[in-house]
Structure formats: structure tokens, C-alpha cells
């Protein structure tokens, strides 16, 4: 009877969380990247950053399909994310079944799918939701190919990896799985000629979406020029990589592990979830002996190796101010822990279903807020529209959203003070506004404008949704 109750509870949780994600799919394009994706549904143009490089063709294609029956492009992308995460339930279950029974595997799916931060990502117009769904299918296909030698099993991970790269190229480190697979097969006696054939198939699968991007750009040389410019910018000016940010390594390490992976990815910034997780983790540490941890490593070592590879990539090559970049690490760790716990202990199964219920309860108000409360940049746009015209607002990156909203006043983006100083000389008849990000940027360049400014307002939205522009300060030039 208890098994039947837990099975019913697991299915109820899955139905509830997917319904919530669809019902509360975000209609807002509140960041630069989200605007890029939303505009791409209307006109796909890499040069116009609709979307930005590398184009995300499969993500945009899925959004276009959803956009045929959902008018709002941002919401269409959010719904597509929800569909992709829903579809990921099957590979998660199949992977868990390799180590645990039916009920424990179902509970693992329920506990993972009710993860609050996953729900946040799945209900907003960013590529992470769809990419996480594709990643689970790829990991399942990799695991299947590791244990089966038929041609279909060998081709599936190559196919799913192509799908993953066409959704989110920054998940490329997970391609290490294919290399590990081929090394394993070579040691087991597979001939080099067969592996070369698989490598050719992998190139062919990736070539499908790359060829489409090249055709959309017009030429190989144009595509290469665009890609080189984007890659150079990512590592030298705006991408947040260690080569650009100058942040100490220990500080980045703390931000990634404590804030991004644990506090945000695993517990969505909720002290309630953090406390429950810490309690459950402590009980597991007491219950499981050293031998269990050796077994845990032997079962999960491939997933943990992949998580480690992505961790290194995330630490050095990505913007760790955005916790969404780190979520795959949290997700793989949670899957490993949930599977091990559910397979070993009936009490752990009860704890898992209770934790899933708690996660769902925490998710409801957060998803509602994300879908209904206007983001900070939307609030600023409306405030300025109510002010005496004419005016102009100078921003750091918020102008991309203002452009998307078609606001009736002038707005410009600047990064360097000399260009800003020259431009305001042409704005004699307008009220001049500046965002705090721009003012801080000028201050880092040695120009402190604060004595010449009057703070007129500030706007806030949940930093879980937008950690970069969830807080905006607006200033007006006094003179």
C-alpha cells in the first residue's frame, strides 16, 4: 500500500510541476539574450543578433513551432522549454533504472523534476531548459552505447549530441563522453576503422545544423568572421571568462560551488530547502558506510567525470555571475545522490518524496512571480514613459530590452565615457537619464559622475530570474 501511495504521489507531483510550468511560462524578454531569442522567432538573422552566435537553431526552431499557436514569442520559447524538460523524464527514469528499481527510479524523476531552479529555467525564454532536456537524452544514449554494440546504439549519442550543440553550444564539454566511449570500445577490441566511421558520422550530424547556419549567413567566410568575432569578444570583453573578468580564482571558485551549484542550483536560494537538504544529507552520511561510497563512485563515476569536465569549463570559460551556466553540475550531482539514496533505503525513499513535495511548494510562488511581476527593466521602461518628454536614457545593456519594447523615447548604449560625453552635447533639449550600471562602468574607467547626478528611482525583480539586471538604479543629470 505504501508503494502505491508513493507511486501515486510521484505521478501527481510530475503532473503538478509540468502544469505549473506551462501555466506560469514567462511572457517577458527581460535580458539581452532573451530579446535575441524572441526576435529570432520573427526574423532569423545572426548578423542582427537574432539570435546571437552560435545561432541556437534547434532551440529557435522549437520556439517557432510553439509560436505558431502562442502569439507571444518569449512565452512560446518558455513553453518549448517546458516540453523539453517534460520529455527528459523518460531518459532520467531509464538511467536511474540501471541502478535502482521502478519505484526508486520514479521517485528520482519526481525529485529532479520538482527542483525549483529547474522549474525557473524551464519557464523562461532561455535555451537552458531545452538544453537540459536534450542533455538527459544524450546521457541516456551514451550510457546505452557504453553497454550495447549494435550500430543504432552507437549512433544515438552522436545524434543527440548534435541536437544538444544546436540548442546550446556551451554544453560542448559533455562531448568528452563520446571520447570516453570510443576509448572504452577500442580497449574492448573495436577496430580503428569502425571508430573512424563513427567519427565521420559525428561530423555529419554536427554538419547538419552548421551548414544551415552558414547558408543563413550567406558564405563560409562570413560565418567564420562572425564566429571568430564572437569567440574573441567572449574571452576578452563581455563573456565573463576568467581571462576577461580579472576576478581572483578563489573568489570564482566560491561563487561557482557555494552560490551557483549548491545554494541556487540545488536549493534555489531557499533556506527551507537548504535546511531540509542538509538534514537529509546528514542522515545519509550517518547511515551509509564507507563501502557504500565506494559503490556510489563505481556506479556514478562516468556522470561525475562529465560533471567535473563541465565544472572546469564553467570555472574558467563562462560567466559565473549567472548561476544558470552552472546548473548542469548541480543537476548531475543531485541525480547521483538521489539515485544512490533511493536504491539503498526505504526511509530515503520517503525522504525523497517529502523533499519533492517541499520543492513543489517552494516553486509555486516563485513561478507565479516570474510570470506575473514585470522585470526591473520593464518597470524602468514604464516609469520613463510617464516622465516629461523629450528625454533620453543612456544604458549599459538595458537598451536591448527597451528596443524590444519599442519605447517612445530615445535610448542609447555606451561603454566608454568619451563617446558618452560627446553624445550628450547633442542632447541640449532633452532630460538626460543614466542607469546605475553605466555610471559604475564609467567610474571603473576613472570618471565619477555621481556628484553630477540625482537618483530618481530604483527598480527590483527577483535575482533568481535575472541576476545581472534584477536591480536597476536610475539617475538624472543635474546640469
C-alpha positions in Angstrom: 0.0 0.0 0.0 2.8 2.4 0.8 4.4 1.7 -2.6 1.1 2.5 -4.3 0.8 5.7 -2.3 4.3 6.8 -3.2 3.8 5.9 -6.9 0.6 8.0 -7.0 2.3 10.8 -5.2 5.2 10.8 -7.7 2.8 11.0 -10.7 0.8 13.7 -9.0 4.0 15.7 -8.4 5.1 15.3 -12.0 1.7 16.4 -13.3 1.6 19.3 -11.0 5.0 20.7 -11.8 4.5 20.5 -15.5 1.1 22.1 -15.3 2.7 24.9 -13.2 5.5 25.5 -15.7 3.1 25.8 -18.6 0.6 27.9 -16.7 3.3 30.2 -15.5 5.5 30.3 -18.6 7.2 33.7 -18.6 5.8 36.2 -21.2 8.8 38.6 -20.6 12.0 39.0 -22.6 13.9 40.8 -19.8 17.6 40.3 -20.7 19.8 40.8 -23.8 19.9 37.1 -24.6 16.1 36.7 -24.1 15.4 39.5 -26.5 17.8 37.9 -29.1 15.9 34.7 -28.9 12.4 36.3 -29.0 13.3 38.4 -32.1 14.7 35.4 -33.9 11.2 33.9 -34.0 10.1 36.8 -36.2 13.3 37.0 -38.3 16.3 34.7 -38.0 19.4 36.8 -38.6 22.8 36.2 -36.9 24.3 39.4 -38.1 21.4 41.3 -36.4 21.9 39.1 -33.3 18.5 37.5 -33.8 19.8 35.4 -32.1 23.4 35.9 -31.2 26.1 33.4 -32.3 26.1 30.4 -32.5 22.5 30.7 -33.6 20.8 28.0 -31.4 19.0 26.7 -34.5 17.1 23.7 -32.9 16.0 25.9 -29.9 14.7 28.6 -32.2 13.1 26.0 -34.5 11.2 24.6 -31.5 10.2 28.1 -30.4 8.9 28.8 -33.9 6.7 25.8 -33.8 5.3 26.9 -30.4 5.0 30.4 -31.7 2.5 29.2 -34.3 -0.1 28.7 -31.6 1.3 31.0 -28.8 1.4 34.6 -30.0 4.0 36.0 -27.5 7.4 34.8 -28.8 9.0 34.9 -25.3 6.2 32.8 -23.9 6.5 30.4 -26.9 10.1 29.8 -26.1 9.2 29.2 -22.4 6.6 26.6 -23.4 9.0 24.8 -25.7 11.4 24.6 -22.7 8.6 23.1 -20.6 8.0 20.5 -23.3 11.7 19.6 -23.5 12.1 19.2 -19.7 8.9 17.1 -19.6 10.3 14.8 -22.3 13.5 14.4 -20.2 11.6 12.4 -17.6 11.9 9.3 -19.7 15.7 9.2 -20.0 16.2 10.2 -16.4 14.0 7.2 -15.4 15.8 4.8 -17.8 19.2 5.9 -16.4 18.1 5.5 -12.8 16.7 2.1 -13.6 20.2 0.9 -14.3 21.0 1.2 -10.6 17.6 1.1 -8.8 14.1 -0.4 -9.0 11.0 1.0 -10.6 9.7 2.9 -7.6 13.0 4.4 -6.6 13.7 5.5 -10.2 10.3 7.1 -10.4 11.0 9.0 -7.2 14.3 10.2 -8.6 12.4 11.6 -11.6 9.9 13.3 -9.3 12.7 14.8 -7.1 14.7 16.1 -10.0 11.8 17.5 -12.0 10.4 19.4 -9.0 13.8 21.1 -8.5 12.8 24.7 -8.1 15.6 26.2 -10.1 14.9 23.8 -13.0 11.4 25.0 -12.9 12.6 28.6 -13.1 14.8 27.9 -16.1 12.1 25.8 -17.8 9.6 28.6 -17.6 11.7 31.4 -19.1 12.8 32.1 -22.8 16.4 31.0 -22.4 18.0 27.9 -24.0 18.9 26.2 -20.8 15.6 24.5 -20.3 15.6 22.9 -23.7 19.3 22.1 -23.4 18.9 20.3 -20.1 16.2 18.2 -21.7 18.4 17.3 -24.6 21.3 16.6 -22.3 19.4 13.9 -20.5 18.6 12.2 -23.7 22.3 12.4 -24.7 23.5 10.9 -21.4 21.0 8.1 -21.7 22.2 7.4 -25.3 25.8 7.5 -24.1 25.1 5.0 -21.3 23.3 2.7 -23.7 26.1 2.8 -26.3 28.5 2.0 -23.4 26.8 -1.3 -22.9 25.5 -2.2 -26.3 27.5 -2.7 -29.5 24.8 -2.5 -32.3 25.1 0.3 -34.8 21.9 2.1 -33.7 23.1 2.3 -30.1 26.4 3.7 -31.3 24.8 6.4 -33.5 22.3 7.6 -31.0 24.7 9.5 -28.7 26.2 11.2 -31.8 22.7 12.2 -33.0 21.7 13.6 -29.6 25.0 15.4 -29.1 24.3 17.2 -32.4 20.8 18.1 -31.1 22.4 19.4 -27.9 25.0 21.5 -29.7 22.3 23.0 -31.9 20.5 24.1 -28.7 23.3 25.2 -26.5 26.9 25.1 -27.7 28.4 25.9 -24.3 27.5 22.3 -23.3 30.3 21.1 -25.6 32.4 19.7 -22.7 29.9 16.9 -22.4 31.3 15.7 -25.7 34.0 14.1 -23.6 31.5 11.3 -23.1 31.9 10.3 -26.7 35.7 10.3 -26.5 35.5 8.1 -23.3 33.1 5.8 -25.1 35.4 5.4 -28.1 38.4 4.8 -25.8 36.5 2.1 -24.0 35.4 0.4 -27.2 38.9 0.5 -28.6 40.2 -1.2 -25.5 37.4 -3.8 -25.9 38.6 -4.7 -29.4 36.7 -2.4 -31.7 38.7 -1.7 -34.8 40.1 1.7 -35.6 38.3 1.7 -39.0 34.9 1.3 -37.2 35.7 4.2 -34.8 36.8 6.4 -37.8 33.4 5.7 -39.3 31.6 6.8 -36.1 33.8 9.9 -36.1 32.7 10.7 -39.6 29.0 10.2 -38.6 29.5 12.6 -35.7 30.9 15.2 -38.0 28.0 14.6 -40.4 25.4 15.1 -37.6 27.0 18.3 -36.5 27.3 19.5 -40.1 23.5 19.5 -40.5 23.0 22.5 -38.2 26.3 24.1 -39.0 25.5 24.0 -42.8 22.2 25.6 -42.1 23.8 28.5 -40.2 26.4 29.0 -43.0 23.6 29.2 -45.6 21.7 31.7 -43.4 24.8 33.8 -43.1 25.5 33.6 -46.9 29.0 32.2 -47.0 31.6 30.2 -45.1 33.9 33.2 -44.8 31.2 35.4 -43.4 30.2 32.8 -40.9 33.8 32.3 -39.8 34.3 36.0 -39.4 31.2 36.3 -37.3 32.1 33.3 -35.1 35.7 34.5 -34.6 34.5 37.9 -33.5 32.0 36.4 -31.1 34.6 34.0 -29.6 37.2 36.8 -29.2 34.6 39.0 -27.5 33.5 36.3 -25.2 37.0 35.8 -23.8 38.3 39.4 -23.9 35.5 41.8 -23.2 32.0 40.8 -22.3 31.8 37.0 -21.7 32.7 36.9 -18.1 35.5 34.3 -18.6 38.5 34.3 -16.2 40.6 35.9 -19.0 38.2 38.9 -19.0 36.8 39.4 -15.5 40.1 39.6 -13.6 38.3 38.1 -10.6 40.6 36.1 -8.2 40.3 32.3 -8.8 39.3 31.6 -5.2 36.5 34.1 -5.4 35.3 32.5 -8.7 35.6 29.1 -7.1 33.4 30.1 -4.1 30.8 31.8 -6.4 30.6 28.7 -8.6 30.4 26.0 -5.9 28.7 27.6 -2.9 26.4 30.1 -4.6 25.7 28.7 -8.1 25.8 24.9 -7.6 24.6 24.5 -4.0 22.6 27.5 -2.9 21.0 28.3 -6.2 21.1 25.2 -8.4 20.2 22.7 -5.7 18.0 24.8 -3.4 17.0 27.9 -5.4 18.1 30.2 -2.7 15.5 28.8 -0.3 16.7 28.4 3.3 13.9 26.0 3.9 15.1 23.7 1.1 18.7 24.1 2.2 17.9 23.1 5.7 15.9 20.1 4.6 18.6 19.1 2.2 21.3 19.4 4.9 19.3 17.3 7.3 18.7 14.6 4.8 22.3 14.7 3.7 23.5 14.4 7.3 21.2 11.4 7.9 22.6 9.7 4.8 26.2 10.3 5.9 25.4 8.6 9.2 23.6 5.7 7.6 25.9 4.8 4.7 29.2 3.3 5.4 32.5 3.8 3.5 31.7 0.8 1.3 28.6 2.5 0.1 30.5 5.5 -1.0 32.9 3.3 -3.0 29.9 1.8 -4.7 28.5 5.2 -5.3 31.7 6.2 -7.1 31.7 3.0 -9.2 28.1 3.5 -10.3 28.2 7.2 -11.0 31.9 7.8 -12.0 31.1 8.5 -15.7 28.5 11.1 -14.8 30.8 12.6 -12.2 33.7 12.8 -14.6 31.5 14.7 -17.0 30.3 17.0 -14.3 34.0 17.6 -13.4 34.8 18.4 -17.0 32.0 20.9 -17.2 32.9 22.4 -13.8 36.4 23.3 -15.2 34.8 24.8 -18.3 32.4 26.8 -16.2 35.0 28.0 -13.8 37.4 29.3 -16.4 35.4 30.0 -19.6 31.9 31.1 -18.6 30.3 34.0 -16.8 29.8 32.6 -13.3 27.7 35.7 -12.3 24.9 33.8 -14.0 24.0 30.6 -12.0 22.1 29.1 -14.9 25.5 28.4 -16.5 26.4 26.1 -13.6 23.1 24.2 -13.3 24.2 21.1 -15.2 26.7 20.4 -12.4 24.0 20.7 -9.7 21.7 18.5 -11.8 24.2 15.7 -12.2 25.2 15.7 -8.6 21.5 15.6 -7.5 20.7 12.7 -9.8 23.7 10.7 -8.4 22.7 11.4 -4.8 19.0 10.8 -5.3 19.6 7.5 -7.2 22.1 6.2 -4.6 19.8 7.1 -1.7 16.6 5.8 -3.2 18.2 2.5 -4.2 19.7 1.8 -0.7 17.0 2.8 1.8 13.2 2.7 2.1 13.4 5.6 4.5 15.4 7.5 2.0 12.5 7.0 -0.5 10.1 8.6 1.9 12.5 11.4 2.4 12.8 11.9 -1.3 9.1 12.2 -1.9 8.7 14.6 1.0 11.6 16.7 -0.4 9.9 16.7 -3.8 6.7 17.9 -2.2 8.6 20.7 -0.4 10.3 21.7 -3.7 7.0 22.0 -5.4 5.5 24.1 -2.6 8.5 26.5 -2.8 8.2 26.6 -6.6 4.6 27.8 -6.8 5.0 31.4 -5.6 8.4 31.8 -7.4 7.0 30.7 -10.8 3.9 32.9 -10.3 6.2 35.8 -9.6 8.3 35.2 -12.6 5.3 35.0 -14.9 3.3 37.9 -13.5 5.7 40.5 -11.9 7.3 42.8 -14.5 11.1 42.6 -14.6 13.1 45.6 -13.4 13.9 46.8 -16.9 10.2 46.7 -17.8 9.4 48.8 -14.7 12.1 51.3 -15.7 10.7 51.5 -19.3 7.2 52.3 -18.0 8.5 54.8 -15.5 10.4 56.7 -18.1 7.4 56.7 -20.4 5.5 58.6 -17.7 8.1 61.3 -17.4 8.1 64.7 -19.2 9.3 64.3 -22.8 11.6 64.7 -24.6 14.2 62.6 -22.8 17.0 60.2 -23.5 18.3 57.4 -21.3 21.8 56.1 -21.6 22.3 52.5 -20.6 24.9 49.7 -20.3 22.9 46.8 -21.9 19.3 47.6 -20.9 18.7 49.4 -24.2 18.3 46.0 -26.0 15.1 45.4 -24.0 14.0 49.0 -24.5 14.4 48.4 -28.2 12.3 45.2 -28.0 9.6 47.1 -26.1 9.5 49.9 -28.7 9.5 52.6 -26.1 8.6 56.1 -27.4 11.7 57.9 -26.2 15.4 57.8 -27.2 17.8 55.4 -25.6 21.5 54.6 -26.3 24.0 52.1 -25.1 27.6 53.3 -24.3 30.6 51.5 -22.7 33.2 54.3 -22.8 32.9 57.8 -21.3 34.5 59.9 -24.1 31.8 58.8 -26.5 29.1 59.5 -23.9 30.4 62.9 -23.2 30.4 63.8 -26.9 26.9 62.5 -27.4 25.2 64.4 -24.6 26.5 67.6 -26.1 23.9 67.0 -28.9 21.0 66.5 -26.4 20.6 70.1 -25.2 16.8 70.0 -25.4 16.3 66.7 -23.5 16.3 65.4 -20.0 19.2 63.0 -19.6 18.9 59.8 -17.6 21.5 57.2 -16.9 21.3 53.7 -15.4 23.5 52.7 -12.4 25.3 50.1 -14.4 26.5 52.7 -16.9 27.6 55.1 -14.1 29.5 52.3 -12.3 31.2 51.4 -15.6 32.3 55.0 -16.1 33.6 55.0 -12.5 35.8 52.0 -13.2 37.2 54.0 -16.1 38.2 56.8 -13.7 35.2 59.1 -14.2 32.9 59.6 -11.2 29.6 61.1 -12.4 27.7 60.6 -9.1 28.2 64.2 -7.9 26.5 65.4 -11.1 23.6 63.0 -10.8 20.2 62.9 -9.0 18.9 59.5 -8.1 15.2 59.4 -9.3 14.2 55.8 -8.8 15.2 52.2 -8.5 13.6 49.0 -9.8 13.7 45.5 -8.5 12.9 42.0 -9.6 13.9 38.6 -8.3 17.6 37.9 -8.8 16.9 34.3 -9.3 15.3 35.2 -12.6 17.8 37.9 -13.6 21.0 38.0 -11.5 22.5 40.8 -13.7 19.7 43.3 -14.2 17.3 42.4 -11.4 18.3 45.6 -9.6 18.4 48.9 -11.6 19.1 52.4 -10.3 18.1 55.3 -12.5 19.7 58.8 -12.3 19.1 62.1 -14.0 21.8 64.5 -15.0 21.6 67.7 -12.9 23.2 70.0 -15.5 
